[in-house]
Amino acid sequence: MIANHAGIMFVYWSFVILISVKSCYSDSLTPETFCENNDVVPITNILDTTMLLINYAKKYANGCSVEECFINKPMDCAEILEKCSFAKTGVYNIWPRSRVLRSSISVYCDMDDDGGGWTVIQRRGDFDSARDYFYQDWNSYKIGFGDRRKDYWLGNDNIFALTNQRANALKFTLTDWEKNTTYAIYEEFWIDDEGHNYTSHVKGYRGTAGDSFSMTNELAFTTKDRDNDNHDKNCASMFKGAWWYGSCHSSNLNGNYLRGPHESQADGVNWRAFRGHNYSLKDTFIKIRPTNFQQKTTNQVRNDGHSK
């Protein structure tokens, strides 16, 4: 629920007081008096306290209005924003329609970029993680890892579930250490399940970053302990990441966090068409959104899985 729980409790107790006031009235009392322990006291004291509680709740309930929007198990961030246009960027629980998943998953929703509704599947930034934090094994990439508000990978099972419930576009937002930001959008993206090694399907590039991902089309996912690439060696081991490698890569956004220019070859957070194989980016977002996404104007969102 977006509304602050403390604020909700203040509203609740305010109504309790008002109900108590109403129940205590009798024909013998004037509108200015209230009964308490069989004594008549000024009702203005109670009403003043009630108004203070209500005003406090309004201030700290994070924009909660009388008319609220309830969502029954949204499948992704886009559905949240489609039904509740005031939803803010932050962490939510969603329920993908999938035979693989049996419960909700926690995701970071970008409700600001290009109309919002983006479900973030990867994030990198200057969050004090170890530089090789993303150099993890197959199972870690299968289930996901990290802090939803910082560095994280959503998990290949989750990405499979999200990209197979409806058609999705894919967006990369990339920032270098000189504060230049660029993007790449792909009109269609989905991956296969684990039995097919999470093979990537992608097409339809546009953007300013240059195309360094179309070449992953029809490539399986590779980690340091599961070699599915087309090279005679393991690309994940050579370039310290995990990705849809061919022989080997034009992008390596799960590589080592090397902070700008580096002498080592192609083992950083690289996007060749933007800054090349010897430059490790500062910030990356990888996110998906349904291709038919349309933002709607509605009332304030409520979703018990949310925390800003």
Contacts in CASP RR format, 6 or more apart in sequence:
PFRMAT RR
TARGET T0000
AUTHOR 0000-0000-0000
METHOD contacts of the structure
MODEL  1
MIANHAGIMFVYWSFVILISVKSCYSDSLTPETFCENNDVVPITNILDTT
MLLINYAKKYANGCSVEECFINKPMDCAEILEKCSFAKTGVYNIWPRSRV
LRSSISVYCDMDDDGGGWTVIQRRGDFDSARDYFYQDWNSYKIGFGDRRK
DYWLGNDNIFALTNQRANALKFTLTDWEKNTTYAIYEEFWIDDEGHNYTS
HVKGYRGTAGDSFSMTNELAFTTKDRDNDNHDKNCASMFKGAWWYGSCHS
SNLNGNYLRGPHESQADGVNWRAFRGHNYSLKDTFIKIRPTNFQQKTTNQ
VRNDGHSK
1 8 0 8 1.000
1 302 0 8 1.000
1 303 0 8 1.000
1 304 0 8 1.000
1 305 0 8 1.000
1 306 0 8 1.000
2 62 0 8 1.000
2 63 0 8 1.000
2 64 0 8 1.000
2 87 0 8 1.000
2 88 0 8 1.000
2 300 0 8 1.000
2 301 0 8 1.000
2 302 0 8 1.000
2 303 0 8 1.000
2 306 0 8 1.000
2 308 0 8 1.000
3 61 0 8 1.000
3 62 0 8 1.000
3 63 0 8 1.000
3 64 0 8 1.000
3 68 0 8 1.000
3 300 0 8 1.000
3 302 0 8 1.000
4 60 0 8 1.000
4 61 0 8 1.000
4 62 0 8 1.000
4 64 0 8 1.000
6 60 0 8 1.000
7 56 0 8 1.000
7 57 0 8 1.000
7 60 0 8 1.000
7 61 0 8 1.000
7 64 0 8 1.000
8 57 0 8 1.000
8 61 0 8 1.000
8 64 0 8 1.000
10 53 0 8 1.000
10 54 0 8 1.000
10 56 0 8 1.000
10 57 0 8 1.000
10 60 0 8 1.000
11 53 0 8 1.000
11 54 0 8 1.000
11 57 0 8 1.000
11 61 0 8 1.000
13 53 0 8 1.000
14 50 0 8 1.000
14 53 0 8 1.000
14 54 0 8 1.000
14 57 0 8 1.000
17 46 0 8 1.000
17 49 0 8 1.000
17 50 0 8 1.000
17 53 0 8 1.000
18 50 0 8 1.000
21 34 0 8 1.000
21 43 0 8 1.000
21 46 0 8 1.000
21 47 0 8 1.000
21 50 0 8 1.000
24 34 0 8 1.000
24 35 0 8 1.000
24 36 0 8 1.000
25 34 0 8 1.000
25 35 0 8 1.000
26 35 0 8 1.000
29 35 0 8 1.000
29 40 0 8 1.000
31 43 0 8 1.000
32 42 0 8 1.000
32 43 0 8 1.000
32 44 0 8 1.000
33 40 0 8 1.000
33 41 0 8 1.000
33 42 0 8 1.000
33 43 0 8 1.000
34 40 0 8 1.000
34 41 0 8 1.000
34 42 0 8 1.000
34 43 0 8 1.000
34 45 0 8 1.000
34 46 0 8 1.000
35 41 0 8 1.000
62 308 0 8 1.000
63 300 0 8 1.000
64 300 0 8 1.000
64 302 0 8 1.000
65 299 0 8 1.000
65 300 0 8 1.000
67 299 0 8 1.000
67 300 0 8 1.000
68 299 0 8 1.000
68 300 0 8 1.000
68 301 0 8 1.000
68 302 0 8 1.000
69 83 0 8 1.000
69 84 0 8 1.000
69 86 0 8 1.000
69 298 0 8 1.000
69 299 0 8 1.000
69 300 0 8 1.000
69 301 0 8 1.000
69 302 0 8 1.000
70 302 0 8 1.000
71 79 0 8 1.000
71 80 0 8 1.000
71 83 0 8 1.000
71 84 0 8 1.000
71 301 0 8 1.000
71 302 0 8 1.000
71 303 0 8 1.000
73 94 0 8 1.000
73 95 0 8 1.000
73 104 0 8 1.000
74 80 0 8 1.000
74 83 0 8 1.000
74 92 0 8 1.000
74 94 0 8 1.000
74 95 0 8 1.000
74 303 0 8 1.000
75 94 0 8 1.000
75 95 0 8 1.000
75 96 0 8 1.000
75 97 0 8 1.000
75 165 0 8 1.000
75 166 0 8 1.000
76 94 0 8 1.000
76 96 0 8 1.000
76 107 0 8 1.000
76 117 0 8 1.000
76 119 0 8 1.000
76 162 0 8 1.000
76 165 0 8 1.000
76 288 0 8 1.000
76 289 0 8 1.000
76 290 0 8 1.000
77 92 0 8 1.000
77 94 0 8 1.000
77 107 0 8 1.000
77 109 0 8 1.000
77 110 0 8 1.000
77 111 0 8 1.000
77 116 0 8 1.000
77 117 0 8 1.000
77 118 0 8 1.000
77 119 0 8 1.000
77 289 0 8 1.000
78 116 0 8 1.000
78 117 0 8 1.000
78 118 0 8 1.000
78 119 0 8 1.000
78 289 0 8 1.000
78 290 0 8 1.000
78 293 0 8 1.000
79 94 0 8 1.000
80 87 0 8 1.000
80 92 0 8 1.000
80 94 0 8 1.000
80 109 0 8 1.000
80 111 0 8 1.000
80 117 0 8 1.000
80 301 0 8 1.000
80 303 0 8 1.000
81 87 0 8 1.000
81 109 0 8 1.000
81 111 0 8 1.000
81 115 0 8 1.000
81 116 0 8 1.000
81 117 0 8 1.000
81 295 0 8 1.000
82 117 0 8 1.000
82 293 0 8 1.000
82 294 0 8 1.000
82 295 0 8 1.000
82 296 0 8 1.000
83 296 0 8 1.000
83 298 0 8 1.000
83 301 0 8 1.000
84 298 0 8 1.000
84 299 0 8 1.000
84 300 0 8 1.000
84 301 0 8 1.000
84 302 0 8 1.000
84 303 0 8 1.000
85 295 0 8 1.000
85 296 0 8 1.000
85 297 0 8 1.000
85 298 0 8 1.000
86 298 0 8 1.000
86 299 0 8 1.000
86 300 0 8 1.000
86 301 0 8 1.000
87 109 0 8 1.000
87 111 0 8 1.000
87 301 0 8 1.000
87 303 0 8 1.000
87 306 0 8 1.000
88 111 0 8 1.000
88 308 0 8 1.000
89 108 0 8 1.000
89 109 0 8 1.000
89 110 0 8 1.000
89 111 0 8 1.000
89 112 0 8 1.000
90 108 0 8 1.000
90 109 0 8 1.000
90 111 0 8 1.000
90 149 0 8 1.000
90 306 0 8 1.000
90 307 0 8 1.000
90 308 0 8 1.000
91 106 0 8 1.000
91 107 0 8 1.000
91 108 0 8 1.000
91 109 0 8 1.000
91 148 0 8 1.000
91 149 0 8 1.000
91 305 0 8 1.000
91 306 0 8 1.000
91 307 0 8 1.000
91 308 0 8 1.000
92 106 0 8 1.000
92 107 0 8 1.000
92 109 0 8 1.000
92 303 0 8 1.000
92 305 0 8 1.000
92 306 0 8 1.000
93 104 0 8 1.000
93 105 0 8 1.000
93 106 0 8 1.000
93 107 0 8 1.000
93 303 0 8 1.000
93 304 0 8 1.000
93 305 0 8 1.000
93 306 0 8 1.000
94 104 0 8 1.000
94 105 0 8 1.000
94 107 0 8 1.000
94 119 0 8 1.000
95 101 0 8 1.000
95 103 0 8 1.000
95 104 0 8 1.000
95 105 0 8 1.000
96 105 0 8 1.000
96 158 0 8 1.000
96 161 0 8 1.000
96 162 0 8 1.000
96 165 0 8 1.000
97 161 0 8 1.000
97 165 0 8 1.000
98 160 0 8 1.000
98 161 0 8 1.000
98 164 0 8 1.000
98 165 0 8 1.000
100 157 0 8 1.000
100 160 0 8 1.000
100 161 0 8 1.000
100 193 0 8 1.000
101 157 0 8 1.000
101 158 0 8 1.000
101 161 0 8 1.000
104 305 0 8 1.000
105 154 0 8 1.000
105 158 0 8 1.000
106 148 0 8 1.000
106 305 0 8 1.000
107 119 0 8 1.000
107 120 0 8 1.000
107 148 0 8 1.000
107 154 0 8 1.000
107 158 0 8 1.000
108 119 0 8 1.000
108 120 0 8 1.000
108 123 0 8 1.000
108 148 0 8 1.000
108 149 0 8 1.000
108 152 0 8 1.000
109 117 0 8 1.000
109 118 0 8 1.000
109 119 0 8 1.000
109 120 0 8 1.000
110 116 0 8 1.000
110 117 0 8 1.000
110 118 0 8 1.000
110 120 0 8 1.000
110 285 0 8 1.000
110 287 0 8 1.000
111 117 0 8 1.000
111 118 0 8 1.000
113 171 0 8 1.000
113 173 0 8 1.000
113 287 0 8 1.000
114 171 0 8 1.000
115 295 0 8 1.000
116 289 0 8 1.000
116 295 0 8 1.000
117 289 0 8 1.000
117 293 0 8 1.000
117 295 0 8 1.000
118 171 0 8 1.000
118 287 0 8 1.000
118 288 0 8 1.000
118 289 0 8 1.000
119 154 0 8 1.000
119 162 0 8 1.000
119 287 0 8 1.000
119 288 0 8 1.000
119 289 0 8 1.000
120 154 0 8 1.000
120 285 0 8 1.000
120 286 0 8 1.000
120 287 0 8 1.000
121 153 0 8 1.000
121 154 0 8 1.000
121 155 0 8 1.000
121 158 0 8 1.000
121 159 0 8 1.000
121 162 0 8 1.000
121 286 0 8 1.000
121 287 0 8 1.000
121 288 0 8 1.000
122 152 0 8 1.000
122 153 0 8 1.000
122 154 0 8 1.000
122 253 0 8 1.000
122 254 0 8 1.000
122 284 0 8 1.000
122 285 0 8 1.000
122 286 0 8 1.000
123 150 0 8 1.000
123 151 0 8 1.000
123 152 0 8 1.000
123 284 0 8 1.000
123 285 0 8 1.000
123 286 0 8 1.000
124 134 0 8 1.000
124 151 0 8 1.000
124 253 0 8 1.000
124 257 0 8 1.000
124 269 0 8 1.000
124 281 0 8 1.000
124 283 0 8 1.000
124 284 0 8 1.000
125 150 0 8 1.000
125 151 0 8 1.000
125 257 0 8 1.000
125 282 0 8 1.000
125 283 0 8 1.000
125 284 0 8 1.000
126 282 0 8 1.000
126 283 0 8 1.000
127 147 0 8 1.000
127 150 0 8 1.000
127 151 0 8 1.000
129 150 0 8 1.000
129 151 0 8 1.000
129 257 0 8 1.000
131 256 0 8 1.000
131 257 0 8 1.000
131 258 0 8 1.000
132 240 0 8 1.000
132 255 0 8 1.000
132 256 0 8 1.000
132 257 0 8 1.000
133 151 0 8 1.000
133 257 0 8 1.000
134 151 0 8 1.000
134 153 0 8 1.000
134 241 0 8 1.000
134 242 0 8 1.000
134 254 0 8 1.000
134 255 0 8 1.000
134 256 0 8 1.000
134 257 0 8 1.000
135 224 0 8 1.000
135 236 0 8 1.000
135 240 0 8 1.000
135 241 0 8 1.000
135 242 0 8 1.000
135 254 0 8 1.000
135 255 0 8 1.000
135 256 0 8 1.000
136 145 0 8 1.000
136 153 0 8 1.000
136 223 0 8 1.000
136 224 0 8 1.000
136 242 0 8 1.000
137 223 0 8 1.000
137 224 0 8 1.000
137 225 0 8 1.000
137 226 0 8 1.000
138 223 0 8 1.000
138 225 0 8 1.000
138 226 0 8 1.000
140 153 0 8 1.000
140 223 0 8 1.000
141 153 0 8 1.000
141 155 0 8 1.000
141 156 0 8 1.000
141 221 0 8 1.000
141 223 0 8 1.000
141 242 0 8 1.000
142 155 0 8 1.000
142 156 0 8 1.000
142 157 0 8 1.000
142 194 0 8 1.000
143 155 0 8 1.000
143 157 0 8 1.000
144 152 0 8 1.000
144 153 0 8 1.000
144 154 0 8 1.000
144 155 0 8 1.000
144 156 0 8 1.000
144 158 0 8 1.000
145 152 0 8 1.000
145 153 0 8 1.000
145 155 0 8 1.000
146 152 0 8 1.000
146 153 0 8 1.000
153 254 0 8 1.000
154 162 0 8 1.000
156 191 0 8 1.000
156 194 0 8 1.000
156 198 0 8 1.000
156 221 0 8 1.000
157 193 0 8 1.000
157 194 0 8 1.000
159 191 0 8 1.000
159 198 0 8 1.000
159 288 0 8 1.000
160 190 0 8 1.000
160 191 0 8 1.000
160 192 0 8 1.000
160 193 0 8 1.000
160 194 0 8 1.000
160 198 0 8 1.000
162 168 0 8 1.000
162 288 0 8 1.000
163 189 0 8 1.000
163 190 0 8 1.000
163 191 0 8 1.000
163 288 0 8 1.000
164 190 0 8 1.000
166 290 0 8 1.000
166 292 0 8 1.000
167 188 0 8 1.000
167 190 0 8 1.000
167 290 0 8 1.000
167 291 0 8 1.000
167 292 0 8 1.000
168 188 0 8 1.000
168 189 0 8 1.000
168 190 0 8 1.000
168 288 0 8 1.000
168 289 0 8 1.000
168 290 0 8 1.000
168 291 0 8 1.000
169 185 0 8 1.000
169 186 0 8 1.000
169 187 0 8 1.000
169 188 0 8 1.000
169 189 0 8 1.000
169 288 0 8 1.000
169 289 0 8 1.000
169 290 0 8 1.000
169 291 0 8 1.000
170 185 0 8 1.000
170 186 0 8 1.000
170 188 0 8 1.000
170 189 0 8 1.000
170 202 0 8 1.000
170 213 0 8 1.000
170 286 0 8 1.000
170 287 0 8 1.000
170 288 0 8 1.000
171 183 0 8 1.000
171 184 0 8 1.000
171 185 0 8 1.000
171 186 0 8 1.000
171 285 0 8 1.000
171 286 0 8 1.000
171 287 0 8 1.000
171 288 0 8 1.000
171 289 0 8 1.000
172 183 0 8 1.000
172 184 0 8 1.000
172 185 0 8 1.000
172 209 0 8 1.000
172 213 0 8 1.000
172 253 0 8 1.000
172 271 0 8 1.000
172 284 0 8 1.000
172 285 0 8 1.000
172 286 0 8 1.000
173 181 0 8 1.000
173 182 0 8 1.000
173 183 0 8 1.000
173 283 0 8 1.000
173 284 0 8 1.000
173 285 0 8 1.000
173 287 0 8 1.000
174 181 0 8 1.000
174 182 0 8 1.000
174 183 0 8 1.000
174 184 0 8 1.000
174 209 0 8 1.000
174 271 0 8 1.000
174 274 0 8 1.000
174 281 0 8 1.000
174 283 0 8 1.000
174 284 0 8 1.000
175 181 0 8 1.000
175 182 0 8 1.000
175 281 0 8 1.000
175 282 0 8 1.000
175 283 0 8 1.000
175 284 0 8 1.000
176 260 0 8 1.000
176 274 0 8 1.000
176 275 0 8 1.000
176 279 0 8 1.000
176 281 0 8 1.000
176 282 0 8 1.000
177 259 0 8 1.000
177 260 0 8 1.000
177 281 0 8 1.000
177 282 0 8 1.000
181 283 0 8 1.000
182 207 0 8 1.000
182 208 0 8 1.000
182 209 0 8 1.000
182 210 0 8 1.000
182 274 0 8 1.000
183 207 0 8 1.000
183 208 0 8 1.000
183 209 0 8 1.000
184 205 0 8 1.000
184 206 0 8 1.000
184 207 0 8 1.000
184 208 0 8 1.000
184 209 0 8 1.000
184 210 0 8 1.000
184 211 0 8 1.000
184 212 0 8 1.000
184 213 0 8 1.000
184 271 0 8 1.000
185 205 0 8 1.000
185 206 0 8 1.000
185 207 0 8 1.000
186 202 0 8 1.000
186 203 0 8 1.000
186 204 0 8 1.000
186 205 0 8 1.000
186 213 0 8 1.000
186 214 0 8 1.000
187 203 0 8 1.000
187 204 0 8 1.000
187 206 0 8 1.000
187 291 0 8 1.000
188 201 0 8 1.000
188 202 0 8 1.000
188 203 0 8 1.000
188 204 0 8 1.000
188 291 0 8 1.000
189 200 0 8 1.000
189 201 0 8 1.000
189 202 0 8 1.000
189 288 0 8 1.000
190 201 0 8 1.000
191 198 0 8 1.000
191 199 0 8 1.000
191 200 0 8 1.000
191 201 0 8 1.000
191 221 0 8 1.000
192 198 0 8 1.000
192 199 0 8 1.000
192 201 0 8 1.000
196 220 0 8 1.000
197 220 0 8 1.000
197 221 0 8 1.000
197 226 0 8 1.000
197 228 0 8 1.000
198 220 0 8 1.000
198 221 0 8 1.000
199 218 0 8 1.000
199 219 0 8 1.000
199 220 0 8 1.000
199 221 0 8 1.000
199 244 0 8 1.000
200 216 0 8 1.000
200 217 0 8 1.000
200 218 0 8 1.000
200 219 0 8 1.000
200 220 0 8 1.000
200 221 0 8 1.000
200 244 0 8 1.000
201 217 0 8 1.000
201 218 0 8 1.000
202 213 0 8 1.000
202 214 0 8 1.000
202 216 0 8 1.000
202 217 0 8 1.000
203 214 0 8 1.000
203 217 0 8 1.000
204 214 0 8 1.000
205 211 0 8 1.000
205 213 0 8 1.000
205 214 0 8 1.000
209 271 0 8 1.000
209 273 0 8 1.000
209 274 0 8 1.000
210 271 0 8 1.000
210 273 0 8 1.000
210 274 0 8 1.000
211 273 0 8 1.000
212 250 0 8 1.000
212 251 0 8 1.000
212 271 0 8 1.000
212 272 0 8 1.000
212 273 0 8 1.000
212 274 0 8 1.000
213 250 0 8 1.000
213 251 0 8 1.000
215 246 0 8 1.000
215 250 0 8 1.000
216 243 0 8 1.000
216 244 0 8 1.000
216 246 0 8 1.000
216 251 0 8 1.000
219 229 0 8 1.000
219 230 0 8 1.000
219 244 0 8 1.000
219 245 0 8 1.000
219 246 0 8 1.000
220 228 0 8 1.000
220 229 0 8 1.000
220 244 0 8 1.000
221 228 0 8 1.000
221 242 0 8 1.000
221 243 0 8 1.000
221 244 0 8 1.000
222 228 0 8 1.000
222 229 0 8 1.000
222 234 0 8 1.000
222 235 0 8 1.000
222 236 0 8 1.000
222 242 0 8 1.000
222 243 0 8 1.000
222 244 0 8 1.000
222 245 0 8 1.000
223 236 0 8 1.000
223 241 0 8 1.000
223 242 0 8 1.000
224 234 0 8 1.000
224 236 0 8 1.000
224 237 0 8 1.000
224 241 0 8 1.000
224 242 0 8 1.000
227 234 0 8 1.000
227 235 0 8 1.000
227 236 0 8 1.000
228 245 0 8 1.000
229 235 0 8 1.000
229 236 0 8 1.000
229 245 0 8 1.000
229 246 0 8 1.000
229 247 0 8 1.000
229 248 0 8 1.000
230 245 0 8 1.000
230 246 0 8 1.000
230 247 0 8 1.000
231 238 0 8 1.000
231 245 0 8 1.000
231 246 0 8 1.000
231 247 0 8 1.000
231 248 0 8 1.000
235 243 0 8 1.000
235 245 0 8 1.000
235 246 0 8 1.000
235 247 0 8 1.000
235 248 0 8 1.000
235 249 0 8 1.000
236 242 0 8 1.000
236 243 0 8 1.000
236 245 0 8 1.000
238 248 0 8 1.000
238 267 0 8 1.000
239 245 0 8 1.000
239 248 0 8 1.000
239 249 0 8 1.000
239 252 0 8 1.000
239 255 0 8 1.000
239 266 0 8 1.000
239 267 0 8 1.000
239 268 0 8 1.000
240 255 0 8 1.000
240 256 0 8 1.000
240 267 0 8 1.000
240 268 0 8 1.000
241 252 0 8 1.000
241 254 0 8 1.000
241 255 0 8 1.000
241 256 0 8 1.000
241 267 0 8 1.000
242 254 0 8 1.000
242 255 0 8 1.000
243 249 0 8 1.000
243 251 0 8 1.000
243 252 0 8 1.000
243 253 0 8 1.000
243 254 0 8 1.000
243 255 0 8 1.000
248 266 0 8 1.000
249 266 0 8 1.000
249 270 0 8 1.000
249 272 0 8 1.000
250 271 0 8 1.000
250 272 0 8 1.000
250 273 0 8 1.000
251 270 0 8 1.000
251 271 0 8 1.000
251 272 0 8 1.000
252 266 0 8 1.000
252 267 0 8 1.000
252 268 0 8 1.000
252 269 0 8 1.000
252 270 0 8 1.000
253 269 0 8 1.000
253 270 0 8 1.000
253 271 0 8 1.000
253 281 0 8 1.000
253 284 0 8 1.000
253 286 0 8 1.000
254 269 0 8 1.000
255 267 0 8 1.000
255 268 0 8 1.000
255 269 0 8 1.000
255 270 0 8 1.000
255 280 0 8 1.000
256 267 0 8 1.000
256 268 0 8 1.000
256 269 0 8 1.000
256 280 0 8 1.000
257 268 0 8 1.000
257 269 0 8 1.000
257 280 0 8 1.000
258 264 0 8 1.000
258 267 0 8 1.000
258 268 0 8 1.000
258 269 0 8 1.000
258 280 0 8 1.000
259 280 0 8 1.000
259 282 0 8 1.000
260 275 0 8 1.000
260 279 0 8 1.000
260 280 0 8 1.000
260 281 0 8 1.000
260 282 0 8 1.000
261 278 0 8 1.000
261 279 0 8 1.000
261 280 0 8 1.000
262 268 0 8 1.000
262 278 0 8 1.000
262 279 0 8 1.000
262 280 0 8 1.000
263 278 0 8 1.000
264 278 0 8 1.000
265 277 0 8 1.000
265 278 0 8 1.000
266 277 0 8 1.000
266 278 0 8 1.000
268 280 0 8 1.000
269 280 0 8 1.000
269 281 0 8 1.000
269 284 0 8 1.000
270 276 0 8 1.000
270 277 0 8 1.000
270 278 0 8 1.000
270 279 0 8 1.000
270 280 0 8 1.000
270 281 0 8 1.000
271 281 0 8 1.000
274 281 0 8 1.000
275 281 0 8 1.000
END
